[in-house]
């Protein structure tokens, strides 16, 4: 039996994106507002970093949509069947998301960020500053299909598209 873990959100995302979409997250500006049980000083010093890692919960993924086996990413048969842990799908067993965002500013109990691929109302579980010493050491490699999948993920959506 797997260990059961209970987590309490530390904040919530306020974003113009109301619906989870596959692409165009780069220009999205979001506010992460701390929950009332955390003091404002929890965020002190975070504005001195350029980036942060945001760990969040995909709260709108119903249990029946959770994937545990191999599948084609985005159900695209042109890409190989790979296990759920070889992709970053929201339909993963833990429903956890992780994104590196640009920190724009801190104001009171809020952190303003760019490039957070989480929709409005998403519970935030943790915020960690990005430190060079925790970045990958050595070459990073990935299969070619990943670059195809991510081609428009961070790009601005073209007008009329």
CNS distance restraints for C-alpha pairs under 8 A (distance, minus, plus):
assign (resid   7 and name CA) (resid 125 and name CA) 7.40 0.50 0.50
assign (resid   8 and name CA) (resid 125 and name CA) 6.88 0.50 0.50
assign (resid   9 and name CA) (resid  35 and name CA) 7.49 0.50 0.50
assign (resid   9 and name CA) (resid 123 and name CA) 5.61 0.50 0.50
assign (resid   9 and name CA) (resid 124 and name CA) 5.43 0.50 0.50
assign (resid   9 and name CA) (resid 125 and name CA) 4.75 0.50 0.50
assign (resid   9 and name CA) (resid 126 and name CA) 7.74 0.50 0.50
assign (resid  10 and name CA) (resid  34 and name CA) 5.82 0.50 0.50
assign (resid  10 and name CA) (resid  35 and name CA) 5.48 0.50 0.50
assign (resid  10 and name CA) (resid  38 and name CA) 7.25 0.50 0.50
assign (resid  10 and name CA) (resid 123 and name CA) 7.55 0.50 0.50
assign (resid  10 and name CA) (resid 124 and name CA) 5.79 0.50 0.50
assign (resid  10 and name CA) (resid 125 and name CA) 5.45 0.50 0.50
assign (resid  10 and name CA) (resid 126 and name CA) 6.51 0.50 0.50
assign (resid  11 and name CA) (resid  32 and name CA) 6.23 0.50 0.50
assign (resid  11 and name CA) (resid  33 and name CA) 5.27 0.50 0.50
assign (resid  11 and name CA) (resid  34 and name CA) 4.09 0.50 0.50
assign (resid  11 and name CA) (resid  35 and name CA) 4.78 0.50 0.50
assign (resid  11 and name CA) (resid 123 and name CA) 6.04 0.50 0.50
assign (resid  11 and name CA) (resid 124 and name CA) 4.97 0.50 0.50
assign (resid  11 and name CA) (resid 125 and name CA) 7.03 0.50 0.50
assign (resid  12 and name CA) (resid  32 and name CA) 5.56 0.50 0.50
assign (resid  12 and name CA) (resid  33 and name CA) 5.50 0.50 0.50
assign (resid  12 and name CA) (resid  34 and name CA) 6.68 0.50 0.50
assign (resid  12 and name CA) (resid  35 and name CA) 7.30 0.50 0.50
assign (resid  12 and name CA) (resid 121 and name CA) 5.80 0.50 0.50
assign (resid  12 and name CA) (resid 122 and name CA) 5.59 0.50 0.50
assign (resid  12 and name CA) (resid 123 and name CA) 4.63 0.50 0.50
assign (resid  12 and name CA) (resid 124 and name CA) 5.36 0.50 0.50
assign (resid  13 and name CA) (resid  30 and name CA) 6.68 0.50 0.50
assign (resid  13 and name CA) (resid  31 and name CA) 5.81 0.50 0.50
assign (resid  13 and name CA) (resid  32 and name CA) 4.67 0.50 0.50
assign (resid  13 and name CA) (resid  33 and name CA) 6.59 0.50 0.50
assign (resid  13 and name CA) (resid 118 and name CA) 7.20 0.50 0.50
assign (resid  13 and name CA) (resid 119 and name CA) 6.96 0.50 0.50
assign (resid  13 and name CA) (resid 120 and name CA) 5.45 0.50 0.50
assign (resid  13 and name CA) (resid 121 and name CA) 5.25 0.50 0.50
assign (resid  13 and name CA) (resid 122 and name CA) 5.16 0.50 0.50
assign (resid  13 and name CA) (resid 123 and name CA) 6.50 0.50 0.50
assign (resid  13 and name CA) (resid 124 and name CA) 6.84 0.50 0.50
assign (resid  14 and name CA) (resid  30 and name CA) 5.68 0.50 0.50
assign (resid  14 and name CA) (resid  31 and name CA) 5.04 0.50 0.50
assign (resid  14 and name CA) (resid  32 and name CA) 6.23 0.50 0.50
assign (resid  14 and name CA) (resid  33 and name CA) 7.46 0.50 0.50
assign (resid  14 and name CA) (resid 119 and name CA) 7.52 0.50 0.50
assign (resid  14 and name CA) (resid 120 and name CA) 4.76 0.50 0.50
assign (resid  14 and name CA) (resid 121 and name CA) 6.04 0.50 0.50
assign (resid  14 and name CA) (resid 122 and name CA) 7.82 0.50 0.50
assign (resid  15 and name CA) (resid  28 and name CA) 7.65 0.50 0.50
assign (resid  15 and name CA) (resid  29 and name CA) 6.74 0.50 0.50
assign (resid  15 and name CA) (resid  30 and name CA) 4.69 0.50 0.50
assign (resid  15 and name CA) (resid  31 and name CA) 6.56 0.50 0.50
assign (resid  15 and name CA) (resid 118 and name CA) 7.77 0.50 0.50
assign (resid  15 and name CA) (resid 119 and name CA) 5.96 0.50 0.50
assign (resid  15 and name CA) (resid 120 and name CA) 4.51 0.50 0.50
assign (resid  15 and name CA) (resid 121 and name CA) 7.73 0.50 0.50
assign (resid  16 and name CA) (resid  28 and name CA) 7.58 0.50 0.50
assign (resid  16 and name CA) (resid  29 and name CA) 7.67 0.50 0.50
assign (resid  16 and name CA) (resid  30 and name CA) 7.41 0.50 0.50
assign (resid  16 and name CA) (resid 119 and name CA) 7.58 0.50 0.50
assign (resid  16 and name CA) (resid 120 and name CA) 6.59 0.50 0.50
assign (resid  17 and name CA) (resid  28 and name CA) 7.83 0.50 0.50
assign (resid  17 and name CA) (resid 118 and name CA) 7.81 0.50 0.50
assign (resid  17 and name CA) (resid 119 and name CA) 5.16 0.50 0.50
assign (resid  17 and name CA) (resid 120 and name CA) 5.97 0.50 0.50
assign (resid  18 and name CA) (resid 119 and name CA) 5.37 0.50 0.50
assign (resid  18 and name CA) (resid 120 and name CA) 5.38 0.50 0.50
assign (resid  19 and name CA) (resid 119 and name CA) 6.19 0.50 0.50
assign (resid  20 and name CA) (resid 118 and name CA) 7.30 0.50 0.50
assign (resid  20 and name CA) (resid 119 and name CA) 6.17 0.50 0.50
assign (resid  22 and name CA) (resid 153 and name CA) 6.73 0.50 0.50
assign (resid  23 and name CA) (resid 150 and name CA) 7.90 0.50 0.50
assign (resid  23 and name CA) (resid 152 and name CA) 5.57 0.50 0.50
assign (resid  23 and name CA) (resid 153 and name CA) 3.96 0.50 0.50
assign (resid  23 and name CA) (resid 154 and name CA) 6.60 0.50 0.50
assign (resid  23 and name CA) (resid 155 and name CA) 7.54 0.50 0.50
assign (resid  24 and name CA) (resid 152 and name CA) 5.97 0.50 0.50
assign (resid  24 and name CA) (resid 153 and name CA) 4.90 0.50 0.50
assign (resid  24 and name CA) (resid 154 and name CA) 4.97 0.50 0.50
assign (resid  24 and name CA) (resid 155 and name CA) 4.95 0.50 0.50
assign (resid  24 and name CA) (resid 156 and name CA) 5.17 0.50 0.50
assign (resid  24 and name CA) (resid 157 and name CA) 5.42 0.50 0.50
assign (resid  25 and name CA) (resid 115 and name CA) 5.52 0.50 0.50
assign (resid  25 and name CA) (resid 116 and name CA) 6.79 0.50 0.50
assign (resid  25 and name CA) (resid 117 and name CA) 5.65 0.50 0.50
assign (resid  25 and name CA) (resid 153 and name CA) 6.05 0.50 0.50
assign (resid  25 and name CA) (resid 154 and name CA) 4.91 0.50 0.50
assign (resid  25 and name CA) (resid 155 and name CA) 6.85 0.50 0.50
assign (resid  25 and name CA) (resid 156 and name CA) 7.24 0.50 0.50
assign (resid  26 and name CA) (resid 114 and name CA) 6.91 0.50 0.50
assign (resid  26 and name CA) (resid 115 and name CA) 4.41 0.50 0.50
assign (resid  26 and name CA) (resid 116 and name CA) 7.57 0.50 0.50
assign (resid  26 and name CA) (resid 153 and name CA) 7.24 0.50 0.50
assign (resid  26 and name CA) (resid 154 and name CA) 3.99 0.50 0.50
assign (resid  26 and name CA) (resid 155 and name CA) 5.63 0.50 0.50
assign (resid  26 and name CA) (resid 156 and name CA) 6.38 0.50 0.50
assign (resid  27 and name CA) (resid 114 and name CA) 6.39 0.50 0.50
assign (resid  27 and name CA) (resid 115 and name CA) 5.91 0.50 0.50
assign (resid  27 and name CA) (resid 154 and name CA) 7.42 0.50 0.50
assign (resid  27 and name CA) (resid 155 and name CA) 7.42 0.50 0.50
assign (resid  27 and name CA) (resid 156 and name CA) 6.04 0.50 0.50
assign (resid  28 and name CA) (resid 114 and name CA) 5.64 0.50 0.50
assign (resid  28 and name CA) (resid 115 and name CA) 5.29 0.50 0.50
assign (resid  28 and name CA) (resid 116 and name CA) 6.74 0.50 0.50
assign (resid  28 and name CA) (resid 117 and name CA) 7.85 0.50 0.50
assign (resid  29 and name CA) (resid 112 and name CA) 7.25 0.50 0.50
assign (resid  29 and name CA) (resid 113 and name CA) 5.86 0.50 0.50
assign (resid  29 and name CA) (resid 114 and name CA) 4.58 0.50 0.50
assign (resid  29 and name CA) (resid 115 and name CA) 6.59 0.50 0.50
assign (resid  29 and name CA) (resid 116 and name CA) 7.42 0.50 0.50
assign (resid  30 and name CA) (resid 112 and name CA) 5.81 0.50 0.50
assign (resid  30 and name CA) (resid 113 and name CA) 5.39 0.50 0.50
assign (resid  30 and name CA) (resid 114 and name CA) 6.22 0.50 0.50
assign (resid  30 and name CA) (resid 115 and name CA) 7.87 0.50 0.50
assign (resid  30 and name CA) (resid 116 and name CA) 6.79 0.50 0.50
assign (resid  31 and name CA) (resid 110 and name CA) 6.34 0.50 0.50
assign (resid  31 and name CA) (resid 111 and name CA) 5.67 0.50 0.50
assign (resid  31 and name CA) (resid 112 and name CA) 4.51 0.50 0.50
assign (resid  31 and name CA) (resid 113 and name CA) 6.30 0.50 0.50
assign (resid  32 and name CA) (resid 110 and name CA) 5.53 0.50 0.50
assign (resid  32 and name CA) (resid 111 and name CA) 5.13 0.50 0.50
assign (resid  32 and name CA) (resid 112 and name CA) 6.35 0.50 0.50
assign (resid  32 and name CA) (resid 113 and name CA) 7.73 0.50 0.50
assign (resid  32 and name CA) (resid 124 and name CA) 7.70 0.50 0.50
assign (resid  33 and name CA) (resid 109 and name CA) 5.91 0.50 0.50
assign (resid  33 and name CA) (resid 110 and name CA) 4.45 0.50 0.50
assign (resid  33 and name CA) (resid 111 and name CA) 6.57 0.50 0.50
assign (resid  34 and name CA) (resid  38 and name CA) 6.57 0.50 0.50
assign (resid  34 and name CA) (resid  40 and name CA) 7.72 0.50 0.50
assign (resid  34 and name CA) (resid 109 and name CA) 5.52 0.50 0.50
assign (resid  34 and name CA) (resid 110 and name CA) 6.25 0.50 0.50
assign (resid  38 and name CA) (resid  42 and name CA) 6.80 0.50 0.50
assign (resid  39 and name CA) (resid 109 and name CA) 7.65 0.50 0.50
assign (resid  40 and name CA) (resid  44 and name CA) 7.44 0.50 0.50
assign (resid  40 and name CA) (resid 108 and name CA) 5.97 0.50 0.50
assign (resid  40 and name CA) (resid 109 and name CA) 4.84 0.50 0.50
assign (resid  43 and name CA) (resid 106 and name CA) 7.57 0.50 0.50
assign (resid  43 and name CA) (resid 109 and name CA) 7.26 0.50 0.50
assign (resid  43 and name CA) (resid 111 and name CA) 7.70 0.50 0.50
assign (resid  45 and name CA) (resid  49 and name CA) 7.76 0.50 0.50
assign (resid  46 and name CA) (resid 106 and name CA) 7.50 0.50 0.50
assign (resid  46 and name CA) (resid 129 and name CA) 6.80 0.50 0.50
assign (resid  47 and name CA) (resid 103 and name CA) 6.76 0.50 0.50
assign (resid  47 and name CA) (resid 104 and name CA) 7.66 0.50 0.50
assign (resid  47 and name CA) (resid 105 and name CA) 5.81 0.50 0.50
assign (resid  47 and name CA) (resid 106 and name CA) 5.89 0.50 0.50
assign (resid  49 and name CA) (resid 103 and name CA) 7.12 0.50 0.50
assign (resid  49 and name CA) (resid 129 and name CA) 6.53 0.50 0.50
assign (resid  49 and name CA) (resid 130 and name CA) 7.20 0.50 0.50
assign (resid  50 and name CA) (resid 102 and name CA) 5.93 0.50 0.50
assign (resid  50 and name CA) (resid 103 and name CA) 5.47 0.50 0.50
assign (resid  50 and name CA) (resid 104 and name CA) 7.87 0.50 0.50
assign (resid  50 and name CA) (resid 130 and name CA) 7.66 0.50 0.50
assign (resid  51 and name CA) (resid 100 and name CA) 6.61 0.50 0.50
assign (resid  51 and name CA) (resid 101 and name CA) 5.46 0.50 0.50
assign (resid  51 and name CA) (resid 102 and name CA) 4.48 0.50 0.50
assign (resid  51 and name CA) (resid 103 and name CA) 5.15 0.50 0.50
assign (resid  51 and name CA) (resid 129 and name CA) 6.25 0.50 0.50
assign (resid  51 and name CA) (resid 130 and name CA) 5.41 0.50 0.50
assign (resid  52 and name CA) (resid 100 and name CA) 5.61 0.50 0.50
assign (resid  52 and name CA) (resid 101 and name CA) 5.49 0.50 0.50
assign (resid  52 and name CA) (resid 102 and name CA) 6.62 0.50 0.50
assign (resid  52 and name CA) (resid 103 and name CA) 6.61 0.50 0.50
assign (resid  52 and name CA) (resid 127 and name CA) 6.57 0.50 0.50
assign (resid  52 and name CA) (resid 128 and name CA) 5.44 0.50 0.50
assign (resid  52 and name CA) (resid 129 and name CA) 4.24 0.50 0.50
assign (resid  52 and name CA) (resid 130 and name CA) 4.92 0.50 0.50
assign (resid  53 and name CA) (resid  98 and name CA) 6.66 0.50 0.50
assign (resid  53 and name CA) (resid  99 and name CA) 5.54 0.50 0.50
assign (resid  53 and name CA) (resid 100 and name CA) 4.36 0.50 0.50
assign (resid  53 and name CA) (resid 101 and name CA) 6.28 0.50 0.50
assign (resid  53 and name CA) (resid 127 and name CA) 5.78 0.50 0.50
assign (resid  53 and name CA) (resid 128 and name CA) 5.09 0.50 0.50
assign (resid  53 and name CA) (resid 129 and name CA) 6.15 0.50 0.50
assign (resid  53 and name CA) (resid 130 and name CA) 6.29 0.50 0.50
assign (resid  54 and name CA) (resid  97 and name CA) 7.90 0.50 0.50
assign (resid  54 and name CA) (resid  98 and name CA) 5.57 0.50 0.50
assign (resid  54 and name CA) (resid  99 and name CA) 5.36 0.50 0.50
assign (resid  54 and name CA) (resid 100 and name CA) 6.34 0.50 0.50
assign (resid  54 and name CA) (resid 101 and name CA) 7.27 0.50 0.50
assign (resid  54 and name CA) (resid 116 and name CA) 7.89 0.50 0.50
assign (resid  54 and name CA) (resid 124 and name CA) 7.13 0.50 0.50
assign (resid  54 and name CA) (resid 125 and name CA) 7.75 0.50 0.50
assign (resid  54 and name CA) (resid 126 and name CA) 6.04 0.50 0.50
assign (resid  54 and name CA) (resid 127 and name CA) 4.84 0.50 0.50
assign (resid  54 and name CA) (resid 128 and name CA) 6.63 0.50 0.50
assign (resid  55 and name CA) (resid  96 and name CA) 6.91 0.50 0.50
assign (resid  55 and name CA) (resid  97 and name CA) 5.64 0.50 0.50
assign (resid  55 and name CA) (resid  98 and name CA) 4.60 0.50 0.50
assign (resid  55 and name CA) (resid  99 and name CA) 6.83 0.50 0.50
assign (resid  55 and name CA) (resid 124 and name CA) 6.06 0.50 0.50
assign (resid  55 and name CA) (resid 125 and name CA) 5.44 0.50 0.50
assign (resid  55 and name CA) (resid 126 and name CA) 5.11 0.50 0.50
assign (resid  55 and name CA) (resid 127 and name CA) 6.39 0.50 0.50
assign (resid  56 and name CA) (resid  96 and name CA) 5.75 0.50 0.50
assign (resid  56 and name CA) (resid  97 and name CA) 5.08 0.50 0.50
assign (resid  56 and name CA) (resid  98 and name CA) 6.43 0.50 0.50
assign (resid  56 and name CA) (resid 118 and name CA) 7.79 0.50 0.50
assign (resid  56 and name CA) (resid 122 and name CA) 6.93 0.50 0.50
assign (resid  56 and name CA) (resid 123 and name CA) 5.79 0.50 0.50
assign (resid  56 and name CA) (resid 124 and name CA) 4.29 0.50 0.50
assign (resid  56 and name CA) (resid 125 and name CA) 5.12 0.50 0.50
assign (resid  56 and name CA) (resid 126 and name CA) 7.02 0.50 0.50
assign (resid  57 and name CA) (resid  95 and name CA) 5.74 0.50 0.50
assign (resid  57 and name CA) (resid  96 and name CA) 4.79 0.50 0.50
assign (resid  57 and name CA) (resid  97 and name CA) 6.02 0.50 0.50
assign (resid  57 and name CA) (resid 122 and name CA) 6.53 0.50 0.50
assign (resid  57 and name CA) (resid 123 and name CA) 5.62 0.50 0.50
assign (resid  57 and name CA) (resid 124 and name CA) 6.46 0.50 0.50
assign (resid  57 and name CA) (resid 125 and name CA) 6.98 0.50 0.50
assign (resid  58 and name CA) (resid  90 and name CA) 6.35 0.50 0.50
assign (resid  58 and name CA) (resid  95 and name CA) 5.13 0.50 0.50
assign (resid  58 and name CA) (resid  96 and name CA) 6.08 0.50 0.50
assign (resid  58 and name CA) (resid  97 and name CA) 6.67 0.50 0.50
assign (resid  58 and name CA) (resid 118 and name CA) 7.84 0.50 0.50
assign (resid  58 and name CA) (resid 122 and name CA) 6.76 0.50 0.50
assign (resid  58 and name CA) (resid 123 and name CA) 7.79 0.50 0.50
assign (resid  59 and name CA) (resid  95 and name CA) 7.48 0.50 0.50
assign (resid  59 and name CA) (resid 122 and name CA) 6.34 0.50 0.50
assign (resid  59 and name CA) (resid 123 and name CA) 7.14 0.50 0.50
assign (resid  61 and name CA) (resid  65 and name CA) 6.52 0.50 0.50
assign (resid  61 and name CA) (resid  66 and name CA) 7.35 0.50 0.50
assign (resid  61 and name CA) (resid  90 and name CA) 7.29 0.50 0.50
assign (resid  61 and name CA) (resid  91 and name CA) 6.42 0.50 0.50
assign (resid  61 and name CA) (resid  95 and name CA) 7.32 0.50 0.50
assign (resid  62 and name CA) (resid  66 and name CA) 7.10 0.50 0.50
assign (resid  65 and name CA) (resid  91 and name CA) 6.17 0.50 0.50
assign (resid  66 and name CA) (resid  91 and name CA) 4.63 0.50 0.50
assign (resid  66 and name CA) (resid  92 and name CA) 5.58 0.50 0.50
assign (resid  66 and name CA) (resid  93 and name CA) 5.73 0.50 0.50
assign (resid  66 and name CA) (resid  95 and name CA) 7.93 0.50 0.50
assign (resid  67 and name CA) (resid  84 and name CA) 6.61 0.50 0.50
assign (resid  67 and name CA) (resid  91 and name CA) 5.65 0.50 0.50
assign (resid  67 and name CA) (resid  92 and name CA) 5.53 0.50 0.50
assign (resid  67 and name CA) (resid  93 and name CA) 6.40 0.50 0.50
assign (resid  68 and name CA) (resid  83 and name CA) 7.44 0.50 0.50
assign (resid  68 and name CA) (resid  84 and name CA) 5.92 0.50 0.50
assign (resid  68 and name CA) (resid  92 and name CA) 6.81 0.50 0.50
assign (resid  68 and name CA) (resid  93 and name CA) 6.37 0.50 0.50
assign (resid  69 and name CA) (resid  83 and name CA) 5.56 0.50 0.50
assign (resid  69 and name CA) (resid  84 and name CA) 6.07 0.50 0.50
assign (resid  70 and name CA) (resid  81 and name CA) 5.62 0.50 0.50
assign (resid  70 and name CA) (resid  82 and name CA) 4.73 0.50 0.50
assign (resid  70 and name CA) (resid  83 and name CA) 3.80 0.50 0.50
assign (resid  70 and name CA) (resid  84 and name CA) 5.87 0.50 0.50
assign (resid  71 and name CA) (resid  75 and name CA) 6.99 0.50 0.50
assign (resid  71 and name CA) (resid  80 and name CA) 7.77 0.50 0.50
assign (resid  71 and name CA) (resid  81 and name CA) 4.53 0.50 0.50
assign (resid  71 and name CA) (resid  82 and name CA) 5.51 0.50 0.50
assign (resid  71 and name CA) (resid  83 and name CA) 6.38 0.50 0.50
assign (resid  71 and name CA) (resid  84 and name CA) 7.29 0.50 0.50
assign (resid  72 and name CA) (resid  76 and name CA) 5.53 0.50 0.50
assign (resid  72 and name CA) (resid  77 and name CA) 5.89 0.50 0.50
assign (resid  72 and name CA) (resid  79 and name CA) 5.90 0.50 0.50
assign (resid  72 and name CA) (resid  80 and name CA) 5.64 0.50 0.50
assign (resid  72 and name CA) (resid  81 and name CA) 4.33 0.50 0.50
assign (resid  72 and name CA) (resid  82 and name CA) 6.34 0.50 0.50
assign (resid  73 and name CA) (resid  79 and name CA) 6.65 0.50 0.50
assign (resid  73 and name CA) (resid  80 and name CA) 7.60 0.50 0.50
assign (resid  73 and name CA) (resid  81 and name CA) 7.15 0.50 0.50
assign (resid  73 and name CA) (resid  82 and name CA) 7.42 0.50 0.50
assign (resid  73 and name CA) (resid  87 and name CA) 7.01 0.50 0.50
assign (resid  73 and name CA) (resid  89 and name CA) 7.77 0.50 0.50
assign (resid  77 and name CA) (resid  81 and name CA) 7.92 0.50 0.50
assign (resid  79 and name CA) (resid 145 and name CA) 6.03 0.50 0.50
assign (resid  80 and name CA) (resid 145 and name CA) 7.95 0.50 0.50
assign (resid  82 and name CA) (resid  86 and name CA) 6.01 0.50 0.50
assign (resid  82 and name CA) (resid  87 and name CA) 7.39 0.50 0.50
assign (resid  83 and name CA) (resid  87 and name CA) 7.10 0.50 0.50
assign (resid  84 and name CA) (resid  88 and name CA) 7.45 0.50 0.50
assign (resid  84 and name CA) (resid  89 and name CA) 7.15 0.50 0.50
assign (resid  84 and name CA) (resid  92 and name CA) 6.38 0.50 0.50
assign (resid  85 and name CA) (resid  92 and name CA) 7.76 0.50 0.50
assign (resid  88 and name CA) (resid  92 and name CA) 7.87 0.50 0.50
assign (resid  88 and name CA) (resid  97 and name CA) 7.94 0.50 0.50
assign (resid  90 and name CA) (resid  95 and name CA) 5.97 0.50 0.50
assign (resid  90 and name CA) (resid  96 and name CA) 7.31 0.50 0.50
assign (resid  90 and name CA) (resid  97 and name CA) 6.94 0.50 0.50
assign (resid  91 and name CA) (resid  95 and name CA) 6.10 0.50 0.50
assign (resid  92 and name CA) (resid  96 and name CA) 7.34 0.50 0.50
assign (resid  99 and name CA) (resid 116 and name CA) 6.35 0.50 0.50
assign (resid  99 and name CA) (resid 117 and name CA) 7.04 0.50 0.50
assign (resid 100 and name CA) (resid 115 and name CA) 7.73 0.50 0.50
assign (resid 100 and name CA) (resid 116 and name CA) 7.40 0.50 0.50
assign (resid 100 and name CA) (resid 130 and name CA) 7.78 0.50 0.50
assign (resid 101 and name CA) (resid 113 and name CA) 6.13 0.50 0.50
assign (resid 101 and name CA) (resid 114 and name CA) 5.70 0.50 0.50
assign (resid 101 and name CA) (resid 115 and name CA) 5.31 0.50 0.50
assign (resid 101 and name CA) (resid 116 and name CA) 5.77 0.50 0.50
assign (resid 102 and name CA) (resid 113 and name CA) 5.49 0.50 0.50
assign (resid 102 and name CA) (resid 114 and name CA) 5.15 0.50 0.50
assign (resid 102 and name CA) (resid 115 and name CA) 6.71 0.50 0.50
assign (resid 103 and name CA) (resid 111 and name CA) 7.46 0.50 0.50
assign (resid 103 and name CA) (resid 112 and name CA) 6.30 0.50 0.50
assign (resid 103 and name CA) (resid 113 and name CA) 4.63 0.50 0.50
assign (resid 103 and name CA) (resid 114 and name CA) 6.66 0.50 0.50
assign (resid 104 and name CA) (resid 111 and name CA) 7.78 0.50 0.50
assign (resid 104 and name CA) (resid 112 and name CA) 5.41 0.50 0.50
assign (resid 104 and name CA) (resid 113 and name CA) 5.16 0.50 0.50
assign (resid 104 and name CA) (resid 114 and name CA) 6.90 0.50 0.50
assign (resid 105 and name CA) (resid 111 and name CA) 6.15 0.50 0.50
assign (resid 105 and name CA) (resid 112 and name CA) 5.30 0.50 0.50
assign (resid 105 and name CA) (resid 113 and name CA) 7.20 0.50 0.50
assign (resid 106 and name CA) (resid 110 and name CA) 5.83 0.50 0.50
assign (resid 106 and name CA) (resid 111 and name CA) 4.54 0.50 0.50
assign (resid 106 and name CA) (resid 112 and name CA) 6.07 0.50 0.50
assign (resid 107 and name CA) (resid 111 and name CA) 6.46 0.50 0.50
assign (resid 107 and name CA) (resid 112 and name CA) 7.90 0.50 0.50
assign (resid 115 and name CA) (resid 154 and name CA) 7.41 0.50 0.50
assign (resid 118 and name CA) (resid 122 and name CA) 6.24 0.50 0.50
assign (resid 130 and name CA) (resid 134 and name CA) 7.31 0.50 0.50
assign (resid 130 and name CA) (resid 135 and name CA) 7.90 0.50 0.50
assign (resid 131 and name CA) (resid 135 and name CA) 6.90 0.50 0.50
assign (resid 136 and name CA) (resid 140 and name CA) 7.23 0.50 0.50
assign (resid 142 and name CA) (resid 146 and name CA) 6.84 0.50 0.50
assign (resid 143 and name CA) (resid 147 and name CA) 7.73 0.50 0.50
assign (resid 144 and name CA) (resid 148 and name CA) 6.92 0.50 0.50
assign (resid 145 and name CA) (resid 149 and name CA) 6.22 0.50 0.50
assign (resid 146 and name CA) (resid 150 and name CA) 6.07 0.50 0.50
assign (resid 147 and name CA) (resid 151 and name CA) 5.90 0.50 0.50
assign (resid 149 and name CA) (resid 153 and name CA) 7.73 0.50 0.50
assign (resid 150 and name CA) (resid 154 and name CA) 7.59 0.50 0.50
assign (resid 151 and name CA) (resid 155 and name CA) 7.78 0.50 0.50
assign (resid 152 and name CA) (resid 156 and name CA) 7.83 0.50 0.50
assign (resid 157 and name CA) (resid 161 and name CA) 6.81 0.50 0.50
